[in-house]
Amino acid sequence: MVGSDSLEEAIDFLAKSLEEDDFDDVHTEEVPNLPNWVREDDNVEIIEPRHQRLNVLALGGCEPANITGEVVVIRDLDDSKFINVSGKIVVTAQQFKGYPQTVKYRQSVKLFESLGAIGVLIKSVTSFSINSPHTGSGAEGARIPAASLTIEQADMIDRMFQNGEKIVIRMNMKSHSENHTTTSRNLIFQITGEKFPSEVVLLSAHLDSWDVGQGAMDDGGGCAAVWSALYSLKQLAKKNAAFKPKRTIRGIFWTSEEQGFLGAKHYYNTHKNDTNETFYFVSETDTGAFRPVNWFSHLSFSGDQQHMKRLDEIVHLLNRNGILLGLMNNPSQGDVRFWAKDGIPSVNYIPDKAIDYYFYFHHTGGDYITIFKDGDLEYTASIFAVLGHIIANMDNWGPT
């Protein structure tokens, strides 16, 4: 996690490994003034009508507090307009309707604070649980304690509340923000183009993670796939000159994605006025580096129709080689959104497992390398290798 020694040590390790793989221009670029939040021993428990310790994870940005209060349950954010939450601890009990539609609950802490709530417990943003809380951003800037709660326990509290029981909870939260910000680094490496080195094809993933689990799925697997894609192209170019790219294929591992794409934003702002290079295409994998096994898998695309047509040709090439993949318009582009907003053709890889399965483990202690099965990383790397190779060499890619 940003601010941790383990993240910076991982960046150092990867930079050394990329240099050993003989990539061009391996370097890091500092990203200053990042949030410096630390998870501590947080304790949340029901004390009425019976004693029960709750399984929670503090939300990013949560500040320390020790409060006791009566519970009010909110099933729908619109209900907060009509239910008095003043002086109460809010427990949300929303239905999961897909991550984009449901994550707003985790981001509602300041809303409930403005309505007078003294604390918030958010039902974890997932469709499946084995009593596992899911952390994430959401409490930044709020002065009340906030944590995620497991599906099972949120639903239990909801049932008790609907039955008219008085529920009292104590929240003893010790997680906190340090008094000073922190600095991390983006990690950059590339295969320099033979003919047009200033024209850049970007493949990316983010290296930071939350502090629970390994962060293997979110987004270590994405980094591994991007690394493998560039490494494969580099090795092929040694054997066959046809694989030497005309344009530069650049890999970037972003930092501080989990705090709001801050690493990518800083890189964009630092380089947006550079006149010595142009981004021709940008991409990211951050919804699990899983093998596509059905037609729900797709590249989420932002750009004009000309570039969508070119990408559709690449997708059909992948299809002919046994990779199930579609292409869909979607302005939501994760870390590479900043270039997409400038009209640069952009894709995010969305495997079919990203629709639901990914969120079983997302931001939990269960995010371990064992989530991936044989072929997952290899197929994801293949998709990005094909994208990088073809676009870096395509004569009719068109202007951006």
C-alpha positions as CSV (number, residue, x, y, z in Angstrom):
1,M,0.0,0.0,0.0
2,V,1.1,3.6,-0.6
3,G,3.3,4.7,2.3
4,S,4.5,1.2,3.1
5,D,8.1,0.0,2.9
6,S,6.8,-3.2,1.1
7,L,5.5,-1.2,-1.8
8,E,8.8,0.7,-2.3
9,E,10.8,-2.5,-1.9
10,A,8.6,-4.1,-4.6
11,I,9.3,-1.2,-6.9
12,D,13.0,-1.5,-6.3
13,F,12.9,-5.3,-7.0
14,L,10.9,-4.9,-10.2
15,A,13.1,-2.1,-11.5
16,K,16.2,-4.3,-11.0
17,S,14.4,-7.2,-12.6
18,L,13.4,-5.2,-15.6
19,E,16.9,-3.9,-16.1
20,E,18.1,-7.5,-16.0
21,D,15.6,-8.3,-18.7
22,D,17.4,-5.6,-20.8
23,F,14.4,-3.3,-21.3
24,D,15.1,0.2,-22.5
25,D,14.9,3.3,-20.3
26,V,14.0,1.5,-17.1
27,H,13.4,4.2,-14.5
28,T,11.1,5.4,-11.7
29,E,9.4,8.8,-11.4
30,E,8.4,10.1,-8.0
31,V,4.8,10.9,-7.2
32,P,4.7,13.3,-4.2
33,N,2.1,14.4,-1.7
34,L,0.2,11.1,-1.5
35,P,-2.2,10.2,1.3
36,N,-0.3,8.4,4.1
37,W,-3.0,6.3,5.9
38,V,-2.2,3.5,8.3
39,R,-4.4,0.6,9.3
40,E,-4.3,-0.3,13.0
41,D,-6.2,-2.6,15.4
42,D,-9.9,-1.6,14.8
43,N,-12.6,-3.1,17.0
44,V,-16.3,-3.0,16.3
45,E,-18.9,-4.9,18.3
46,I,-22.6,-5.1,19.0
47,I,-23.3,-4.5,22.7
48,E,-27.1,-4.6,22.6
49,P,-29.2,-6.7,22.4
50,R,-26.3,-9.1,22.8
51,H,-22.6,-9.0,22.6
52,Q,-21.0,-9.9,19.2
53,R,-17.7,-8.8,17.7
54,L,-18.1,-7.7,14.1
55,N,-15.7,-8.6,11.2
56,V,-14.7,-5.2,9.7
57,L,-12.0,-3.4,7.8
58,A,-11.6,0.3,8.2
59,L,-12.2,2.2,5.0
60,G,-9.3,4.2,3.5
61,G,-9.0,7.6,5.2
62,C,-10.8,6.6,8.3
63,E,-9.7,8.5,11.3
64,P,-9.5,7.2,15.0
65,A,-12.6,7.4,17.2
66,N,-14.2,5.5,20.1
67,I,-18.0,5.9,19.9
68,T,-21.1,4.1,21.0
69,G,-24.4,4.6,19.3
70,E,-27.7,3.2,18.3
71,V,-28.0,1.7,14.8
72,V,-30.2,2.9,11.9
73,V,-30.2,0.7,8.8
74,I,-30.2,2.3,5.3
75,R,-31.1,-0.1,2.4
76,D,-31.1,2.5,-0.3
77,L,-29.3,5.8,-0.4
78,D,-32.5,7.6,-1.4
79,D,-33.9,6.5,1.9
80,S,-31.4,8.8,3.7
81,K,-33.6,11.7,2.6
82,F,-36.4,10.5,4.8
83,I,-34.8,8.6,7.7
84,N,-33.3,10.5,10.6
85,V,-29.7,9.3,11.1
86,S,-28.6,12.1,13.4
87,G,-26.7,10.8,16.4
88,K,-26.8,7.3,15.0
89,I,-24.4,4.7,13.6
90,V,-25.5,4.0,10.0
91,V,-25.3,0.4,8.7
92,T,-26.0,0.1,5.0
93,A,-27.8,-3.0,3.7
94,Q,-27.9,-2.4,0.0
95,Q,-28.4,-5.1,-2.7
96,F,-25.3,-5.7,-5.0
97,K,-26.3,-4.6,-8.5
98,G,-22.8,-4.7,-10.0
99,Y,-19.8,-2.8,-8.8
100,P,-20.2,0.5,-10.6
101,Q,-23.8,0.8,-9.3
102,T,-23.0,-0.3,-5.7
103,V,-19.7,1.3,-4.9
104,K,-21.5,4.6,-4.3
105,Y,-22.4,3.2,-0.9
106,R,-18.8,2.9,0.1
107,Q,-18.3,6.5,-1.0
108,S,-21.3,7.8,1.0
109,V,-19.5,8.4,4.4
110,K,-19.4,12.1,4.0
111,L,-23.1,12.2,3.0
112,F,-24.1,10.4,6.2
113,E,-21.7,12.6,8.2
114,S,-23.5,15.7,6.7
115,L,-26.8,14.2,7.9
116,G,-25.5,13.9,11.5
117,A,-24.4,10.3,11.6
118,I,-21.7,9.6,14.2
119,G,-20.3,6.5,12.4
120,V,-20.9,4.3,9.4
121,L,-20.6,0.6,8.6
122,I,-20.9,-0.2,4.9
123,K,-22.0,-3.6,3.7
124,S,-19.1,-4.9,1.6
125,V,-19.4,-4.2,-2.1
126,T,-19.6,-7.8,-3.4
127,S,-22.2,-10.4,-4.3
128,F,-20.5,-13.3,-2.4
129,S,-18.9,-13.6,1.0
130,I,-17.6,-16.1,3.5
131,N,-17.8,-13.5,6.2
132,S,-15.0,-11.5,4.5
133,P,-15.0,-7.7,4.7
134,H,-13.9,-5.7,1.6
135,T,-12.0,-2.5,2.2
136,G,-11.5,0.4,-0.2
137,S,-11.4,4.1,-0.3
138,G,-14.4,6.1,0.9
139,A,-13.7,7.8,4.3
140,E,-11.2,10.4,3.0
141,G,-12.0,13.8,4.5
142,A,-14.7,12.5,6.8
143,R,-14.4,13.1,10.6
144,I,-16.6,10.1,11.6
145,P,-15.3,6.5,11.8
146,A,-16.2,4.3,8.8
147,A,-15.6,0.6,8.1
148,S,-16.8,-2.1,5.7
149,L,-18.8,-4.9,7.2
150,T,-19.3,-8.5,5.9
151,I,-22.5,-9.3,3.9
152,E,-23.6,-11.8,6.5
153,Q,-23.3,-9.5,9.4
154,A,-24.8,-6.5,7.6
155,D,-27.8,-8.6,6.6
156,M,-28.1,-9.9,10.2
157,I,-28.2,-6.4,11.6
158,D,-30.8,-5.5,8.9
159,R,-33.0,-8.4,9.9
160,M,-32.8,-7.3,13.6
161,F,-33.5,-3.7,12.7
162,Q,-36.5,-4.7,10.5
163,N,-37.9,-6.7,13.5
164,G,-37.8,-3.7,15.6
165,E,-34.9,-4.6,17.8
166,K,-32.8,-1.8,19.4
167,I,-29.2,-2.3,18.3
168,V,-26.3,-0.6,19.9
169,I,-22.7,-0.7,18.5
170,R,-19.4,0.4,19.7
171,M,-16.7,1.5,17.2
172,N,-13.2,1.7,18.6
173,M,-11.2,2.7,15.5
174,K,-7.5,3.3,15.6
175,S,-6.6,3.5,12.0
176,H,-5.4,7.0,11.1
177,S,-3.7,9.3,8.6
178,E,-0.1,10.3,9.4
179,N,0.6,14.0,9.9
180,H,2.7,14.1,6.7
181,T,2.0,13.0,3.2
182,T,4.2,10.4,1.5
183,T,5.9,9.8,-1.8
184,S,5.9,6.8,-4.1
185,R,7.0,6.1,-7.7
186,N,5.7,5.0,-11.0
187,L,7.9,2.4,-12.8
188,I,8.5,2.8,-16.5
189,F,10.2,0.5,-19.0
190,Q,10.0,0.1,-22.8
191,I,11.0,-1.4,-26.1
192,T,12.1,1.7,-28.1
193,G,10.7,1.9,-31.6
194,E,13.0,1.4,-34.6
195,K,11.4,3.9,-36.9
196,F,9.1,6.2,-34.8
197,P,10.6,6.1,-31.3
198,S,8.6,9.2,-30.3
199,E,5.2,7.5,-31.0
200,V,4.2,5.6,-27.9
201,V,2.0,2.5,-27.5
202,L,1.2,2.2,-23.7
203,L,0.5,-1.0,-21.8
204,S,-0.1,-0.5,-18.1
205,A,-1.3,-1.9,-14.8
206,H,-1.0,-0.6,-11.2
207,L,1.5,-1.9,-8.7
208,D,0.0,-0.6,-5.4
209,S,-2.7,-2.5,-3.6
210,W,-4.7,-2.4,-0.4
211,D,-2.9,-3.7,2.7
212,V,-4.9,-6.9,3.1
213,G,-4.1,-10.0,1.1
214,Q,-1.3,-10.1,-1.4
215,G,-2.8,-7.8,-4.0
216,A,-2.1,-10.6,-6.5
217,M,-5.4,-10.1,-8.4
218,D,-5.6,-6.4,-7.9
219,D,-3.3,-5.7,-9.6
220,G,-0.2,-7.9,-9.4
221,G,-1.5,-10.2,-12.2
222,G,-2.0,-7.2,-14.4
223,C,1.6,-6.1,-13.9
224,A,2.8,-9.7,-14.6
225,A,0.8,-9.8,-17.8
226,V,2.1,-6.5,-19.1
227,W,5.7,-7.4,-18.2
228,S,5.3,-10.8,-19.9
229,A,3.8,-9.2,-23.0
230,L,6.7,-6.8,-23.5
231,Y,9.3,-9.5,-22.6
232,S,7.8,-11.9,-25.2
233,L,7.9,-9.3,-27.9
234,K,11.5,-8.5,-26.9
235,Q,12.5,-12.1,-27.2
236,L,10.7,-12.6,-30.5
237,A,12.5,-9.5,-31.9
238,K,15.9,-11.2,-31.1
239,K,14.9,-14.1,-33.3
240,N,13.0,-12.3,-36.1
241,A,13.5,-8.7,-37.1
242,A,9.8,-8.5,-38.1
243,F,9.0,-8.3,-34.4
244,K,11.0,-5.1,-33.8
245,P,8.4,-2.4,-33.3
246,K,8.3,0.7,-35.4
247,R,6.8,2.6,-32.5
248,T,7.9,2.5,-28.9
249,I,6.0,0.0,-26.7
250,R,6.1,1.3,-23.2
251,G,5.1,-0.4,-20.0
252,I,4.1,1.5,-16.9
253,F,3.3,0.2,-13.4
254,W,1.3,2.9,-11.7
255,T,1.4,3.7,-8.0
256,S,-1.4,5.1,-5.9
257,E,-4.2,3.8,-8.1
258,E,-6.2,2.8,-5.0
259,Q,-6.3,6.4,-3.8
260,G,-7.9,7.6,-7.0
261,F,-5.5,7.1,-9.9
262,L,-3.0,9.5,-8.4
263,G,0.1,8.0,-9.9
264,A,-1.3,8.0,-13.4
265,K,-2.7,11.5,-12.9
266,H,0.7,12.8,-11.9
267,Y,2.5,11.1,-14.8
268,Y,-0.1,12.6,-17.2
269,N,0.2,16.1,-15.8
270,T,4.0,15.9,-15.7
271,H,4.3,14.8,-19.4
272,K,1.2,16.2,-21.1
273,N,3.1,19.2,-22.5
274,D,6.0,17.1,-23.8
275,T,6.6,17.9,-27.4
276,N,9.1,15.1,-28.0
277,E,6.6,12.2,-27.9
278,T,3.0,11.4,-28.7
279,F,0.8,8.7,-27.3
280,Y,-0.8,6.7,-30.1
281,F,-2.7,4.2,-27.9
282,V,-3.1,3.6,-24.2
283,S,-4.3,0.5,-22.3
284,E,-4.6,-1.1,-18.9
285,T,-5.5,-4.3,-17.2
286,D,-7.0,-3.9,-13.7
287,T,-10.0,-6.2,-13.4
288,G,-8.1,-9.5,-13.0
289,A,-5.7,-11.0,-15.5
290,F,-8.0,-14.0,-16.2
291,R,-8.2,-16.1,-19.3
292,P,-11.3,-15.1,-21.3
293,V,-13.6,-18.1,-21.4
294,N,-16.8,-16.7,-22.9
295,W,-18.1,-13.7,-24.9
296,F,-18.6,-11.5,-21.9
297,S,-14.9,-10.9,-22.1
298,H,-14.1,-7.7,-23.9
299,L,-11.9,-4.7,-24.5
300,S,-13.6,-1.7,-23.0
301,F,-12.9,1.0,-25.6
302,S,-12.8,4.8,-25.6
303,G,-12.1,6.6,-28.9
304,D,-13.3,7.4,-32.3
305,Q,-14.9,5.1,-34.9
306,Q,-11.8,4.9,-37.1
307,H,-9.7,3.5,-34.2
308,M,-12.5,1.3,-33.0
309,K,-12.6,-0.3,-36.5
310,R,-8.9,-0.9,-36.4
311,L,-9.2,-2.5,-32.9
312,D,-12.1,-4.6,-34.1
313,E,-9.8,-6.1,-36.8
314,I,-7.3,-7.0,-34.0
315,V,-10.0,-8.5,-31.9
316,H,-11.1,-10.7,-34.8
317,L,-7.5,-11.8,-35.3
318,L,-7.5,-12.9,-31.6
319,N,-10.9,-14.7,-32.1
320,R,-9.5,-16.6,-35.0
321,N,-6.7,-17.8,-32.7
322,G,-9.1,-19.1,-30.1
323,I,-9.3,-16.1,-27.8
324,L,-12.9,-15.2,-26.9
325,L,-13.0,-11.4,-26.8
326,G,-15.3,-8.6,-27.9
327,L,-15.1,-4.9,-28.1
328,M,-17.4,-2.4,-26.4
329,N,-17.6,1.4,-26.1
330,N,-17.1,2.5,-22.5
331,P,-15.8,5.9,-21.4
332,S,-14.7,4.5,-18.0
333,Q,-10.9,3.9,-18.5
334,G,-9.3,3.6,-15.1
335,D,-5.7,4.9,-14.9
336,V,-5.6,5.8,-18.6
337,R,-8.7,7.9,-18.4
338,F,-6.6,11.1,-18.6
339,W,-5.4,10.2,-22.1
340,A,-8.8,8.9,-23.1
341,K,-10.3,12.3,-22.3
342,D,-7.8,13.8,-24.7
343,G,-9.1,11.6,-27.4
344,I,-6.3,9.1,-27.4
345,P,-7.6,5.6,-28.3
346,S,-7.8,3.6,-25.0
347,V,-8.8,0.1,-23.9
348,N,-9.2,-1.7,-20.6
349,Y,-9.2,-5.5,-20.6
350,I,-12.4,-6.8,-18.9
351,P,-12.4,-10.6,-18.6
352,D,-15.7,-12.4,-18.1
353,K,-14.7,-13.1,-14.4
354,A,-14.5,-9.3,-13.8
355,I,-18.3,-9.1,-13.9
356,D,-18.8,-11.0,-10.6
357,Y,-16.1,-13.5,-9.6
358,Y,-13.4,-10.8,-9.4
359,F,-15.4,-9.0,-6.7
360,Y,-15.5,-12.1,-4.4
361,F,-11.9,-11.3,-3.6
362,H,-11.6,-7.6,-4.4
363,H,-9.9,-5.6,-1.6
364,T,-10.0,-8.6,0.8
365,G,-7.6,-10.8,2.8
366,G,-8.3,-13.4,0.2
367,D,-6.6,-11.7,-2.7
368,Y,-3.8,-14.2,-3.1
369,I,-1.9,-15.7,-6.1
370,T,-4.0,-18.9,-5.8
371,I,-6.9,-17.1,-7.4
372,F,-5.2,-17.5,-10.8
373,K,-5.4,-20.8,-12.6
374,D,-3.3,-22.3,-15.4
375,G,-3.5,-20.1,-18.5
376,D,-4.8,-16.9,-16.9
377,L,-1.7,-14.8,-17.0
378,E,-0.5,-16.3,-20.2
379,Y,-3.7,-15.5,-22.1
380,T,-3.9,-12.0,-20.7
381,A,-0.2,-11.4,-21.7
382,S,-1.0,-12.7,-25.2
383,I,-3.8,-10.2,-25.6
384,F,-1.6,-7.3,-24.7
385,A,1.4,-8.6,-26.7
386,V,-0.8,-8.7,-29.8
387,L,-2.2,-5.2,-29.1
388,G,1.3,-3.8,-28.6
389,H,2.9,-5.5,-31.6
390,I,0.1,-4.7,-34.1
391,I,-0.5,-1.1,-33.1
392,A,3.2,-0.4,-32.8
393,N,3.6,-1.6,-36.4
394,M,0.3,-0.7,-38.1
395,D,0.7,1.8,-41.0
396,N,-3.0,2.7,-41.1
397,W,-3.6,3.1,-37.4
398,G,-4.5,6.7,-38.2
399,P,-4.0,10.1,-36.5
400,T,-4.8,10.7,-32.8
